[in-house]
């Protein structure tokens, strides 16, 4: 039932490969930093003081970035028991309704993500309780820093652009927090793409169908072999 994503054209394939590369790099960096910390701790009685904080940030980036990728390639699990009981036209209507509700939820999440991140970057949060009605003055929090992570490059530009020329001792928080609005924006784009794909194909959904049944059948087959 799921309308699977297939890259078409060189640009789509390049973007698809870039997303997969970013996910692999995030996972690889998490593993590398954690492994290095373990070796330093037990072999040299030392550690990367910023290692744990960086790993947590990389994990957050991986999860949020991975959610949008999951929408794109239809990897998210869901329950389709009701869909299986209705006709094809009804399945399409229900899938489109589900996609529309998901999109509304993500737009609300995008507003919240921007409003949380913007003050850390010196921007204004949006006004309005549910949907943005404009921008409201926000207290500039661009001077907030991470606990231990150093700035590997562009320190002067970051200070001049986001901290009124004042020096940063550690990485400013708006850098790791940027994944919030950016990641949710990617989710919005991917859900719109998936919705259009479902509409054009006349079938499909945002979830992986029959995942549970396949797992049950595999377990049953293994039990019979035993």
SELOGU-847300 format. One record per residue (C-alpha): residue number from 1; residue in one letter; chain; y, x, z. Coordinates in Angstrom, 1 decimal. Each point is the difference from the previous one (the first is absolute). Layout:
REM SELOGU-847300
(node NUM, 'a', 'A', (Y, X, Z)) ...
//
This chain:
REM SELOGU-847300
(node 1, 'x', 'A', (0.0, 0.0, 0.0)) (node 2, 'x', 'A', (2.4, 2.9, 0.5)) (node 3, 'x', 'A', (2.1, 1.0, -2.9)) (node 4, 'x', 'A', (-0.6, 3.8, 0.1)) (node 5, 'x', 'A', (2.8, 2.4, -0.7)) (node 6, 'x', 'A', (-0.5, 2.2, -3.1)) (node 7, 'x', 'A', (2.8, 2.5, -0.9)) (node 8, 'x', 'A', (1.2, -0.6, -3.5)) (node 9, 'x', 'A', (2.2, 2.5, -1.8)) (node 10, 'x', 'A', (0.9, 3.6, 0.9)) (node 11, 'x', 'A', (2.8, -1.0, 2.4)) (node 12, 'x', 'A', (-2.3, -2.4, 2.0)) (node 13, 'x', 'A', (-2.7, 2.6, 0.1)) (node 14, 'x', 'A', (2.4, 2.7, 1.1)) (node 15, 'x', 'A', (1.4, -2.2, 2.8)) (node 16, 'x', 'A', (-3.5, -1.0, 1.1)) (node 17, 'x', 'A', (-1.1, 3.7, 0.1)) (node 18, 'x', 'A', (3.2, 0.9, 1.9)) (node 19, 'x', 'A', (-0.7, -2.7, 2.7)) (node 20, 'x', 'A', (-3.6, 1.2, 0.4)) (node 21, 'x', 'A', (1.2, 3.6, 0.3)) (node 22, 'x', 'A', (2.5, -0.9, 2.7)) (node 23, 'x', 'A', (-2.7, -1.8, 2.0)) (node 24, 'x', 'A', (-2.3, 2.9, -0.4)) (node 25, 'x', 'A', (2.8, 2.5, 1.1)) (node 26, 'x', 'A', (0.9, -2.1, 3.0)) (node 27, 'x', 'A', (-3.7, -0.1, 1.1)) (node 28, 'x', 'A', (-0.5, 3.7, -0.8)) (node 29, 'x', 'A', (3.1, 1.0, 2.0)) (node 30, 'x', 'A', (-1.1, -2.0, 3.0)) (node 31, 'x', 'A', (-3.4, 1.6, -0.1)) (node 32, 'x', 'A', (1.5, 3.5, -0.5)) (node 33, 'x', 'A', (2.5, -0.3, 2.9)) (node 34, 'x', 'A', (-2.6, -1.4, 2.3)) (node 35, 'x', 'A', (-2.5, 2.7, -0.8)) (node 36, 'x', 'A', (2.5, 2.7, 0.3)) (node 37, 'x', 'A', (1.0, -1.3, 3.5)) (node 38, 'x', 'A', (-3.6, -0.1, 1.1)) (node 39, 'x', 'A', (-0.6, 3.6, -1.1)) (node 40, 'x', 'A', (3.2, 1.3, 1.6)) (node 41, 'x', 'A', (-0.7, -1.9, 3.2)) (node 42, 'x', 'A', (-3.6, 1.2, 0.5)) (node 43, 'x', 'A', (0.1, 3.4, -1.7)) (node 44, 'x', 'A', (3.4, 1.2, 0.9)) (node 45, 'x', 'A', (1.2, -2.1, 2.9)) (node 46, 'x', 'A', (3.0, -1.1, -2.0)) (node 47, 'x', 'A', (1.0, -3.1, -2.1)) (node 48, 'x', 'A', (2.4, -1.3, -2.5)) (node 49, 'x', 'A', (2.4, -1.7, 2.3)) (node 50, 'x', 'A', (1.0, -2.5, -2.7)) (node 51, 'x', 'A', (-3.5, -0.5, -1.2)) (node 52, 'x', 'A', (-0.8, -3.3, 1.8)) (node 53, 'x', 'A', (3.3, -1.6, -0.9)) (node 54, 'x', 'A', (-0.3, 1.0, -3.6)) (node 55, 'x', 'A', (-3.5, -1.4, -0.2)) (node 56, 'x', 'A', (1.1, -3.3, 1.4)) (node 57, 'x', 'A', (2.8, -0.2, -2.6)) (node 58, 'x', 'A', (-2.4, 0.9, -2.8)) (node 59, 'x', 'A', (-2.4, -2.7, 1.2)) (node 60, 'x', 'A', (2.8, -2.6, 0.0)) (node 61, 'x', 'A', (1.0, 1.0, -3.5)) (node 62, 'x', 'A', (-3.7, -0.1, -1.2)) (node 63, 'x', 'A', (-0.5, -3.5, 1.4)) (node 64, 'x', 'A', (3.2, -1.5, -1.3)) (node 65, 'x', 'A', (-0.3, 1.7, -3.4)) (node 66, 'x', 'A', (-3.7, -1.0, -0.2)) (node 67, 'x', 'A', (0.8, -3.7, 0.6)) (node 68, 'x', 'A', (2.1, -0.2, -3.1)) (node 69, 'x', 'A', (-2.7, 1.9, -1.9)) (node 70, 'x', 'A', (-2.6, -2.4, 1.3)) (node 71, 'x', 'A', (1.9, -3.0, -1.4)) (node 72, 'x', 'A', (0.3, 1.8, -3.3)) (node 73, 'x', 'A', (-3.8, 0.7, -0.5)) (node 74, 'x', 'A', (-1.2, -3.1, 1.9)) (node 75, 'x', 'A', (-1.6, 1.8, 3.0)) (node 76, 'x', 'A', (1.0, -2.2, 2.9)) (node 77, 'x', 'A', (-2.7, -2.1, 1.6)) (node 78, 'x', 'A', (0.3, -3.7, 0.4)) (node 79, 'x', 'A', (-1.9, -3.2, 0.4)) (node 80, 'x', 'A', (-0.7, -2.1, -3.2)) (node 81, 'x', 'A', (-2.4, -2.6, 1.4)) (node 82, 'x', 'A', (2.4, -2.8, -0.8)) (node 83, 'x', 'A', (0.8, 1.3, -3.5)) (node 84, 'x', 'A', (-3.7, 0.1, -0.8)) (node 85, 'x', 'A', (-0.2, -3.8, 0.6)) (node 86, 'x', 'A', (2.7, -1.1, -2.4)) (node 87, 'x', 'A', (0.4, -0.1, -3.8)) (node 88, 'x', 'A', (1.5, 2.9, -2.0)) (node 89, 'x', 'A', (3.4, -1.7, -0.4)) (node 90, 'x', 'A', (0.1, -0.6, 3.7)) (node 91, 'x', 'A', (-1.0, 3.6, 0.7)) (node 92, 'x', 'A', (2.9, 1.2, -2.2)) (node 93, 'x', 'A', (2.5, -2.3, 1.7)) (node 94, 'x', 'A', (-1.2, 1.1, 3.5)) (node 95, 'x', 'A', (0.1, 3.6, -1.0)) (node 96, 'x', 'A', (3.6, -0.3, -1.3)) (node 97, 'x', 'A', (1.0, -1.9, 3.2)) (node 98, 'x', 'A', (-1.5, 2.7, 2.1)) (node 99, 'x', 'A', (1.8, 2.7, -2.0)) (node 100, 'x', 'A', (3.3, -1.9, 0.4)) (node 101, 'x', 'A', (-0.4, -0.2, 3.7)) (node 102, 'x', 'A', (-0.9, 3.7, 0.2)) (node 103, 'x', 'A', (3.1, 0.8, -2.0)) (node 104, 'x', 'A', (2.3, -2.0, 2.3)) (node 105, 'x', 'A', (-1.5, 1.7, 3.0)) (node 106, 'x', 'A', (0.5, 3.5, -1.6)) (node 107, 'x', 'A', (3.7, -0.9, -0.8)) (node 108, 'x', 'A', (0.5, -0.8, 3.6)) (node 109, 'x', 'A', (-1.7, 3.2, 1.0)) (node 110, 'x', 'A', (2.2, 1.9, -2.5)) (node 111, 'x', 'A', (3.1, -1.3, 1.7)) (node 112, 'x', 'A', (-1.3, 1.0, 3.4)) (node 113, 'x', 'A', (-1.0, 3.5, -1.3)) (node 114, 'x', 'A', (3.4, 0.6, -1.5)) (node 115, 'x', 'A', (1.8, -1.2, 3.1)) (node 116, 'x', 'A', (-2.0, 2.3, 2.2)) (node 117, 'x', 'A', (0.3, 3.1, -2.3)) (node 118, 'x', 'A', (3.6, -0.4, -1.2)) (node 119, 'x', 'A', (1.9, 1.0, 3.2)) (node 120, 'x', 'A', (-2.0, 3.2, 0.3)) (node 121, 'x', 'A', (1.2, 0.9, -3.5)) (node 122, 'x', 'A', (3.6, -1.0, 0.7)) (node 123, 'x', 'A', (-0.2, -3.3, -2.0)) (node 124, 'x', 'A', (0.7, -3.5, 1.1)) (node 125, 'x', 'A', (-2.7, -2.5, 0.8)) (node 126, 'x', 'A', (0.0, -3.4, -1.7)) (node 127, 'x', 'A', (1.4, -3.1, 1.6)) (node 128, 'x', 'A', (-1.9, -3.3, 0.2)) (node 129, 'x', 'A', (-2.9, -1.0, 2.2)) (node 130, 'x', 'A', (-2.7, -0.5, -2.7)) (node 131, 'x', 'A', (1.5, 1.0, -3.3)) (node 132, 'x', 'A', (2.8, 2.5, -0.7)) (node 133, 'x', 'A', (3.4, -1.6, -0.3)) (node 134, 'x', 'A', (2.0, 3.2, -0.2)) (node 135, 'x', 'A', (0.4, 3.2, 2.1)) (node 136, 'x', 'A', (1.1, 0.3, 3.6)) (node 137, 'x', 'A', (1.5, 3.0, 1.6)) (node 138, 'x', 'A', (-2.8, 2.0, 1.7)) (node 139, 'x', 'A', (0.3, 2.9, 2.5)) (node 140, 'x', 'A', (-0.5, 3.2, -1.8)) (node 141, 'x', 'A', (-3.2, 1.6, 1.3)) (node 142, 'x', 'A', (-0.2, 2.8, -2.6)) (node 143, 'x', 'A', (0.0, 2.6, 2.7)) (node 144, 'x', 'A', (-3.3, -1.1, 1.5)) (node 145, 'x', 'A', (-2.7, 2.6, -0.5)) (node 146, 'x', 'A', (-3.7, 0.3, 0.2)) (node 147, 'x', 'A', (-1.5, 1.6, 3.1)) (node 148, 'x', 'A', (-1.4, 3.3, -1.4)) (node 149, 'x', 'A', (-0.1, 0.0, -3.8)) (node 150, 'x', 'A', (2.2, 2.7, -1.6)) (node 151, 'x', 'A', (2.0, -0.5, -3.2)) (node 152, 'x', 'A', (-1.8, 2.0, -2.7)) (node 153, 'x', 'A', (2.7, -0.3, -2.7)) (node 154, 'x', 'A', (3.3, -1.6, -0.9)) (node 155, 'x', 'A', (1.3, 0.2, 3.6)) (node 156, 'x', 'A', (3.6, 0.6, -1.1)) (node 157, 'x', 'A', (0.0, -2.9, -2.3)) (node 158, 'x', 'A', (-1.5, -2.3, 2.6)) (node 159, 'x', 'A', (2.6, 1.0, 2.5)) (node 160, 'x', 'A', (2.9, -0.4, -2.4)) (node 161, 'x', 'A', (-1.2, -3.3, -1.4)) (node 162, 'x', 'A', (-1.5, -1.9, 3.0)) (node 163, 'x', 'A', (1.4, 1.8, 3.1)) (node 164, 'x', 'A', (3.7, 0.6, -0.8)) (node 165, 'x', 'A', (-0.6, 3.7, -0.3)) (node 166, 'x', 'A', (-1.4, 0.3, 3.6)) (node 167, 'x', 'A', (-3.1, 2.2, 0.3)) (node 168, 'x', 'A', (-3.5, -1.4, 0.3)) (node 169, 'x', 'A', (-2.5, 1.8, 2.3)) (node 170, 'x', 'A', (-3.0, -2.0, -1.2)) (node 171, 'x', 'A', (-0.8, -2.3, -2.9)) (node 172, 'x', 'A', (2.2, -3.1, 0.1)) (node 173, 'x', 'A', (-1.9, -3.1, 0.6)) (node 174, 'x', 'A', (1.1, -1.8, -3.1)) (node 175, 'x', 'A', (-2.1, 2.3, -2.1)) (node 176, 'x', 'A', (-3.5, -1.0, 1.3)) (node 177, 'x', 'A', (1.3, -3.6, 0.6)) (node 178, 'x', 'A', (0.9, -0.3, -3.7)) (node 179, 'x', 'A', (-3.6, -1.1, -0.7)) (node 180, 'x', 'A', (0.8, -3.3, 1.6)) (node 181, 'x', 'A', (2.4, -1.5, -2.6)) (node 182, 'x', 'A', (-1.5, 2.1, -2.9)) (node 183, 'x', 'A', (-3.6, -1.0, 0.8)) (node 184, 'x', 'A', (0.8, -3.7, 0.5)) (node 185, 'x', 'A', (2.0, 0.0, -3.3)) (node 186, 'x', 'A', (-3.1, 1.4, -1.7)) (node 187, 'x', 'A', (-2.1, -2.8, 1.5)) (node 188, 'x', 'A', (2.5, -2.6, -1.4)) (node 189, 'x', 'A', (-0.2, 1.6, -3.4)) (node 190, 'x', 'A', (-3.8, 0.2, 0.0)) (node 191, 'x', 'A', (-0.4, -3.6, 1.2)) (node 192, 'x', 'A', (2.3, -1.2, -2.8)) (node 193, 'x', 'A', (-2.1, 2.0, -2.5)) (node 194, 'x', 'A', (-3.2, -1.4, 1.4)) (node 195, 'x', 'A', (1.3, -3.5, -0.1)) (node 196, 'x', 'A', (1.0, 0.3, -3.7)) (node 197, 'x', 'A', (-3.4, 1.6, -0.7)) (node 198, 'x', 'A', (-1.8, -3.0, 1.6)) (node 199, 'x', 'A', (2.3, -2.5, -1.9)) (node 200, 'x', 'A', (-0.6, 1.6, -3.3)) (node 201, 'x', 'A', (-3.7, 0.4, 0.5)) (node 202, 'x', 'A', (-0.4, -3.6, 1.2)) (node 203, 'x', 'A', (-2.1, 1.2, 2.9)) (node 204, 'x', 'A', (-0.3, 2.6, 2.8)) (node 205, 'x', 'A', (1.5, 0.5, 3.5)) (node 206, 'x', 'A', (1.7, 2.6, 2.2)) (node 207, 'x', 'A', (-3.2, 0.7, 1.8)) (node 208, 'x', 'A', (-3.4, 1.5, -0.6)) (node 209, 'x', 'A', (-2.4, -2.9, -0.6)) (node 210, 'x', 'A', (-3.5, -0.3, 1.4)) (node 211, 'x', 'A', (0.3, 3.3, 2.0)) (node 212, 'x', 'A', (-1.8, -1.6, 3.0)) (node 213, 'x', 'A', (-2.8, -1.6, -2.1)) (node 214, 'x', 'A', (-0.7, 3.4, -1.7)) (node 215, 'x', 'A', (-0.2, 1.7, 3.4)) (node 216, 'x', 'A', (-2.4, -2.6, 1.3)) (node 217, 'x', 'A', (-2.2, 0.2, -3.1)) (node 218, 'x', 'A', (-0.1, 3.8, 0.4)) (node 219, 'x', 'A', (-1.0, -0.2, 3.6)) (node 220, 'x', 'A', (-2.7, -2.7, -0.8)) (node 221, 'x', 'A', (-1.4, 2.3, -2.8)) (node 222, 'x', 'A', (-0.1, 2.9, 2.4)) (node 223, 'x', 'A', (-1.9, -2.1, 2.6)) (node 224, 'x', 'A', (-2.5, -1.1, -2.6)) (node 225, 'x', 'A', (-0.7, 3.6, -0.9)) (node 226, 'x', 'A', (-0.6, 0.9, 3.7)) 
//
